[in-house]
């Protein structure tokens, strides 16, 4: 598929010029990176790479026969890939546009990152737990416990999972870490802080999209998360680290950070071409730098050409 490296040392954005919204990435035991995305390719696309720059389409996580069906006419959105318990665990949202009380989170597992994935079906839907717009799952482990976070512009919520990671331990015991400004949760633990990344604005209006990557941090996984001034994300305060430029708009829903052999952090995310929004939400890559304990991207905008990560 897309080959965008320039020589051996730089690359150009987008790294995949196909629509791959809401990416999630993992480095598997075989040394390859695997990327999964919202099903603009039906049944949820899987790509593979050795360098985060050159990606090959492998196939899909599901088939028409094996795809989840717990939301009527629902699409599979915003997957989150993980590895624990000797298997690959893929959380995903299932929803229709506007179906904010009918949408929910499901989970599937596989022995190999390329699948096939076995769907375990619904974990919960919005109306069952009283939280509107339950999409965009994110999994993290902390002190031997498993947690799932989720939410989209109706608050970011979380809960502890069962030991196998396939269900909520107590659906009535939820916690809230951010208010209504964001979706697309990703939490990174670094140097004694938890960094809560998200995306604010509109994701999906083509050249009019206003999506941008946000962040806050906390000393504890369950919060409270604050901005640089100490103001809480529970009151919609946050920092912005990435927004549109002359070439790309709708910059957001970042994947997990990947650290290369030189200790540099890299972030995959999606955006629209300003001049060709019909191409969909294409895949971009940029370096995340750190200053005074806070992440930033150079000039807070996507790069056109950049030094490539090294592995």
C-alpha positions as CSV (number, residue, x, y, z in Angstrom):
1,X,0.0,0.0,0.0
2,X,1.3,3.5,0.8
3,X,5.0,4.0,0.6
4,X,5.9,7.5,1.7
5,X,9.5,7.4,2.9
6,X,11.8,9.9,1.3
7,X,15.2,8.3,1.0
8,X,16.1,6.5,4.2
9,X,15.9,9.2,6.8
10,X,12.7,11.3,6.3
11,X,9.0,10.7,5.5
12,X,6.1,12.8,4.2
13,X,2.6,13.0,5.6
14,X,0.2,11.3,5.2
15,X,1.9,8.0,5.8
16,X,-1.2,6.2,4.5
17,X,-3.3,8.2,2.1
18,X,-6.4,6.1,2.7
19,X,-9.1,6.8,5.2
20,X,-8.1,5.2,8.5
21,X,-10.0,7.0,11.2
22,X,-9.3,6.6,15.0
23,X,-6.1,4.5,14.7
24,X,-4.7,2.2,17.4
25,X,-1.3,0.6,17.2
26,X,0.7,-2.2,18.9
27,X,4.2,-3.7,18.5
28,X,3.6,-7.4,18.4
29,X,5.9,-10.2,19.5
30,X,7.0,-10.7,15.9
31,X,8.6,-7.2,16.0
32,X,6.1,-5.7,13.6
33,X,3.7,-2.8,14.3
34,X,0.0,-3.5,13.7
35,X,-2.6,-0.8,13.2
36,X,-6.4,-1.0,13.4
37,X,-8.9,1.7,12.6
38,X,-12.6,2.5,12.4
39,X,-14.2,0.5,9.6
40,X,-14.1,2.8,6.7
41,X,-12.8,-0.5,5.3
42,X,-15.7,-2.8,6.2
43,X,-15.1,-5.2,9.1
44,X,-12.2,-3.2,10.6
45,X,-8.9,-2.9,8.7
46,X,-5.5,-4.2,9.9
47,X,-2.2,-2.7,8.6
48,X,1.4,-3.8,9.3
49,X,4.6,-1.8,9.4
50,X,8.3,-2.1,10.5
51,X,8.9,1.6,10.9
52,X,5.5,3.5,11.4
53,X,6.0,5.0,8.0
54,X,5.5,2.3,5.4
55,X,2.2,0.3,5.9
56,X,0.8,-2.8,4.3
57,X,-2.9,-3.7,4.3
58,X,-3.3,-7.2,5.7
59,X,-7.1,-7.7,5.8
60,X,-9.8,-7.2,8.4
61,X,-10.4,-8.2,12.0
62,X,-13.8,-9.6,11.2
63,X,-15.8,-10.9,8.2
64,X,-19.4,-10.4,7.4
65,X,-20.1,-13.6,9.2
66,X,-18.1,-12.9,12.4
67,X,-18.6,-9.1,12.8
68,X,-20.4,-7.9,16.0
69,X,-24.1,-7.2,15.7
70,X,-25.3,-6.0,19.1
71,X,-26.2,-2.5,17.7
72,X,-28.7,-2.7,14.9
73,X,-27.2,-1.4,11.7
74,X,-24.2,-0.4,13.8
75,X,-20.7,0.3,12.5
76,X,-17.5,-0.7,14.3
77,X,-15.6,2.4,15.5
78,X,-12.5,3.4,17.3
79,X,-10.8,0.1,18.2
80,X,-8.2,-0.2,21.0
81,X,-5.6,-3.0,20.6
82,X,-3.9,-4.6,23.6
83,X,-1.9,-7.8,24.5
84,X,-2.4,-9.5,27.8
85,X,-3.3,-13.0,29.1
86,X,-1.4,-14.5,26.2
87,X,-3.7,-13.1,23.5
88,X,-4.5,-9.9,21.6
89,X,-7.5,-8.1,23.0
90,X,-9.4,-5.7,20.8
91,X,-11.9,-3.3,22.4
92,X,-14.2,-1.5,20.0
93,X,-17.2,0.8,19.9
94,X,-20.4,0.0,17.9
95,X,-22.7,2.8,17.0
96,X,-24.8,4.6,14.5
97,X,-24.6,8.4,13.9
98,X,-26.8,10.0,16.6
99,X,-27.4,6.7,18.4
100,X,-26.0,8.0,21.7
101,X,-28.1,5.8,24.0
102,X,-28.0,2.6,21.8
103,X,-24.2,2.6,21.2
104,X,-21.8,0.5,23.3
105,X,-18.5,-1.2,23.8
106,X,-17.6,-4.7,22.7
107,X,-14.5,-6.9,22.9
108,X,-12.8,-9.5,20.7
109,X,-9.7,-11.6,21.0
110,X,-7.1,-13.3,18.8
111,X,-4.0,-15.5,19.1
112,X,-2.2,-13.4,16.4
113,X,-2.3,-9.7,15.8
114,X,-3.5,-10.2,12.2
115,X,-6.4,-12.3,13.5
116,X,-8.8,-14.0,13.0
117,X,-10.5,-12.3,15.9
118,X,-13.2,-14.0,17.9
119,X,-15.9,-11.6,19.0
120,X,-17.1,-11.8,22.6
121,X,-19.9,-9.4,21.9
122,X,-21.3,-6.6,24.0
123,X,-19.7,-5.5,27.2
124,X,-22.3,-2.8,27.8
125,X,-24.4,-0.2,26.0
126,X,-25.1,3.4,27.0
127,X,-28.7,2.9,28.3
128,X,-27.6,0.0,30.5
129,X,-25.2,2.0,32.5
130,X,-26.7,5.4,32.3
131,X,-23.8,7.1,30.4
132,X,-24.6,8.7,27.1
133,X,-22.4,8.1,24.0
134,X,-20.4,5.1,25.2
135,X,-17.8,4.9,22.4
136,X,-14.0,5.3,22.1
137,X,-12.7,2.6,24.5
138,X,-9.2,2.7,26.0
139,X,-7.6,0.0,28.2
140,X,-4.9,0.4,30.8
141,X,-3.5,-1.7,33.6
142,X,-2.4,-0.2,37.0
143,X,-1.1,-2.0,40.1
144,X,-2.5,-5.4,38.9
145,X,-5.9,-4.0,38.0
146,X,-7.4,-3.7,34.6
147,X,-9.4,-0.5,33.7
148,X,-11.4,0.6,30.7
149,X,-12.0,4.3,29.9
150,X,-14.5,5.6,27.3
151,X,-16.8,8.5,26.4
152,X,-17.5,11.1,23.8
153,X,-18.6,14.7,24.5
154,X,-20.8,13.5,27.4
155,X,-18.0,13.0,29.9
156,X,-15.1,10.6,30.0
157,X,-15.8,7.7,32.3
158,X,-14.0,4.6,33.5
159,X,-14.4,1.4,35.4
160,X,-12.4,-1.6,36.7
161,X,-12.6,-4.7,34.6
162,X,-12.8,-8.4,35.5
163,X,-9.5,-10.3,35.7
164,X,-10.0,-11.6,32.1
165,X,-10.6,-8.1,30.8
166,X,-13.9,-9.1,29.1
167,X,-16.4,-7.4,31.3
168,X,-16.9,-4.5,33.8
169,X,-16.3,-5.7,37.4
170,X,-19.1,-3.6,38.7
171,X,-21.2,-1.7,36.2
172,X,-22.6,0.5,38.9
173,X,-19.2,1.6,40.1
174,X,-18.0,4.1,37.5
175,X,-15.7,7.1,37.8
176,X,-15.4,10.3,35.7
177,X,-12.1,11.9,34.7
178,X,-13.1,14.7,32.2
179,X,-16.1,16.6,31.3
180,X,-17.8,17.2,27.9
181,X,-15.1,18.8,25.8
182,X,-13.4,15.7,24.6
183,X,-13.5,12.1,23.2
184,X,-10.9,9.6,22.0
185,X,-9.2,8.8,25.4
186,X,-5.6,7.8,25.6
187,X,-3.7,7.7,28.8
188,X,0.1,7.6,29.0
189,X,2.1,7.0,32.2
190,X,5.4,8.9,32.2
191,X,7.8,10.1,34.9
192,X,5.3,9.8,37.7
193,X,2.4,11.4,35.8
194,X,-0.6,10.1,33.9
195,X,-1.3,12.1,30.8
196,X,-4.9,12.1,29.5
197,X,-5.0,12.8,25.8
198,X,-8.2,13.4,23.9
199,X,-9.7,15.2,21.0
200,X,-12.0,18.2,21.1
201,X,-14.0,19.8,18.3
202,X,-15.7,18.2,15.3
203,X,-14.2,15.0,13.9
204,X,-16.1,14.4,10.7
205,X,-17.1,17.5,8.7
206,X,-14.4,17.3,6.0
207,X,-12.6,20.6,5.4
208,X,-14.8,22.2,8.2
209,X,-13.6,19.8,10.9
210,X,-12.2,21.4,14.0
211,X,-10.7,18.4,15.7
212,X,-7.6,19.0,17.8
213,X,-5.5,16.9,20.3
214,X,-5.8,17.9,23.9
215,X,-4.0,16.8,27.1
216,X,-4.1,17.1,30.9
217,X,-2.2,15.3,33.6
218,X,-2.6,13.8,37.0
219,X,-0.4,12.1,39.7
220,X,-3.1,9.3,39.9
221,X,-4.7,7.2,37.1
222,X,-8.2,8.1,38.3
223,X,-7.4,11.8,38.6
224,X,-7.9,14.6,39.2
225,X,-6.5,15.7,35.8
226,X,-5.5,19.3,35.3
227,X,-4.1,21.7,32.7
228,X,-0.8,23.6,33.1
229,X,-2.5,26.1,35.4
230,X,-3.9,23.4,37.7
231,X,-7.4,23.8,36.4
232,X,-9.5,20.6,36.2
233,X,-10.5,18.7,33.1
234,X,-13.7,17.9,35.0
235,X,-14.5,21.6,34.4
236,X,-13.5,21.4,30.7
237,X,-10.0,23.0,31.1
238,X,-7.2,21.4,28.9
239,X,-4.1,22.0,26.9
240,X,-4.1,21.8,23.1
241,X,-1.0,20.2,21.5
242,X,-2.1,19.7,17.8
243,X,-4.5,21.6,15.5
244,X,-5.0,22.3,11.8
245,X,-2.7,24.0,9.4
246,X,-2.8,25.0,5.7
247,X,-2.6,21.4,4.5
248,X,-4.5,19.3,7.1
249,X,-7.6,19.8,9.2
250,X,-9.5,17.7,11.7
251,X,-6.3,16.6,13.3
252,X,-7.1,14.1,16.1
253,X,-7.9,10.8,17.7
254,X,-4.3,9.8,18.3
255,X,-3.1,6.3,18.7
256,X,-0.8,5.0,21.5
257,X,2.6,6.6,21.5
258,X,5.5,4.6,20.2
259,X,9.1,5.2,21.4
260,X,11.9,4.6,18.9
261,X,15.4,3.3,19.6
262,X,16.6,6.9,20.1
263,X,14.0,7.5,22.9
264,X,11.8,9.7,20.7
265,X,8.1,9.5,21.0
266,X,5.8,9.2,17.9
267,X,2.1,9.7,17.5
268,X,-0.2,8.4,14.8
269,X,-3.5,10.2,14.2
270,X,-6.0,11.1,11.5
271,X,-6.8,14.2,9.5
272,X,-8.5,15.4,6.4
273,X,-6.6,16.9,3.4
274,X,-7.8,20.5,3.3
275,X,-7.9,20.4,-0.5
276,X,-9.2,16.8,-0.8
277,X,-11.5,16.1,2.1
278,X,-13.3,13.3,0.1
279,X,-10.2,11.2,0.6
280,X,-11.4,10.7,4.2
281,X,-9.4,10.8,7.4
282,X,-5.9,9.8,6.3
283,X,-3.1,8.6,8.6
284,X,-0.5,11.0,9.8
285,X,2.6,10.6,12.0
286,X,4.4,13.2,14.1
287,X,7.0,13.4,16.8
288,X,5.9,14.3,20.3
289,X,8.5,16.2,22.3
290,X,8.5,17.1,26.0
291,X,9.3,20.3,27.9
292,X,8.9,20.9,31.6
293,X,6.8,17.7,32.0
294,X,4.4,18.5,29.2
295,X,4.1,17.1,25.7
296,X,4.1,19.2,22.6
297,X,4.3,18.9,18.8
298,X,6.5,21.4,16.9
299,X,4.4,24.5,16.2
300,X,1.3,22.5,17.3
301,X,0.6,21.5,13.7
302,X,1.1,18.5,11.4
303,X,4.4,18.2,9.7
304,X,4.7,18.0,5.9
305,X,8.1,16.2,5.9
306,X,9.9,15.0,9.0
307,X,12.9,13.0,10.1
308,X,11.8,9.4,10.3
309,X,11.7,7.3,13.5
310,X,14.4,4.7,13.9
311,X,13.9,1.1,15.0
